[in-house]
Amino acid sequence: MKLFPRLFVRCLLLVCLTTMFTACGWVFGDKGMFRDRGDDYRKARVEPPLELPEGVASPVMEGNYAIPPISDQSKLEGDFAVPRPAPLAEEAEHESVRINKLGNQQWILVDGSPGEVWPRLRGFLNLNQIVLRRADAVTGIMETVWMQPAAEGTLKERYRLRIEQGVQRGTSEVYVLQANITAGEQQWPSSSSNPEREATMVKELSQYLADSVAVASVSMLAEQAIDSSGKVSIEQPQDGAPYLKLDLSFARAWASLGLALNKAKFTIDDLDRSQKLYYVNYVEVSDDDDGGFFNWFGGDDEEPAGVDYLIKMHDVTDESVIITIQKEGDEPLPEGEDTRLLQLIKRYLA
């Protein structure tokens, strides 16, 4: 009598398993309701173009998202070992927002493309109840109406915010111009009427950009109108050495190059601004040089000898320069070394 319940349970279990596997095939199998459609594209057919009735014109289709040009044009020839990918952020002091100054000019450097930063500028103005008279995402310019500051004795003023693509791709530069009533009702001055008021606005705006979380919205008009491919690239001529192309004025490019060399661990032995030359020394750091156990006890105290290079800047236009690198004494560089060193410098240009 005890055998019957056990036999019944086993038969019932067998029926349930059979039903379940059959149902799984019906639901998830090749002919099931939720079949895998990952290979359906293999069966796709090329259909003939759509034929419109006579007298009906087909609109021209254009891509909404422009493909940026390839910045690095260097060629790789012969056998070579694939190098390690460069880290995304090597700067320990890297900040998402910082104020840069060169002479009397200052600007805010922000991580993010112009299309991403544009809505954040609007957010700052809205938060401070600053009314815009003009906003042009194509040129990247916002102009405020005339305002009367609360401070006693302060003249009526207005501001213009201008956003540009940064040196590196994925960054933006924001410039602030302040004008008070002495500059005239219609014209904007070449520089701020009150540098202190400009500095205050720059500080307030940069603090807002640093504290606020980047908004998810993007101004597609600003994103498409303002080139977001960066202002620096490595070019490789057909019959010549590679060089860095930097779309900046000489004064700013010279200062930016000096900072980049320091951050890239080049030692600047001398410089000649009139000849547009940096005399540098670079010590190659080996991947095996990790400060091992025996280095704790002194080891070899001799400093490794670096290689001396000449880094030359050449004017192309008023807003564009090229940068070349060569060994002192015109000694030829090993194949690919010039490109590798230029890529190292390019990473730190800002």
ABEGO torsion letter per residue (X at the ends): XAAAAAAAAAAAAAAAAAAAAAAAAAAABAABABBBAAAAAAABBBBBBBBBBBGBBBBBBBBABBBBBBABABBBBEBBBBBBBBBABABAABBABBBBBBEABBBBBBBEBAAAAAAAAAAAAAAAGBBBABBBAAAGBBBBBBBBBABBGBBBBBBBBBBBBBABBGBBBBBBBBBBAAAEAABBBABBABAAAAAAAAAAAAAAAAABBBBABBBAAAAAABBAAEABBBBBBABBBBBBBBBBBAAAAAAAAAAAAAAAGBBBABBBAAAGBBBBBBBBBBAABAGBAAAAAGEBABBBBBBBBBBBBBBABAABBBBBBBBBGGBBBBBGAAAAAAAAAAAABX
